[in-house]
């Protein structure tokens, strides 16, 4: 089986982690629904690594039909989970 590296640029610690994550998700064919809430805060807190994670989920969902990814870009996660404290 051909190993595909996510965003195959120069290796770094972050890139190794995303490649490992990619390998796990792209080869697991059990149905999954992944919801990413509040991407504004994710990117604020993690910068370009946050963007990389979002892109990874979007791409792996295109490659693996058993993964559904929903990206919620709103900034107020409390409206999604009114019973949780933020």
Secondary structure, DSSP 8 states (H G I E B T S, - for coil): -----TT--S--HHHHHHHHHHHHHHT--S-EEEEEE-HHHHHHHHTHHHHHHHHHHHHHHHH-TTEEEEEE--S-GGGT-TTS--
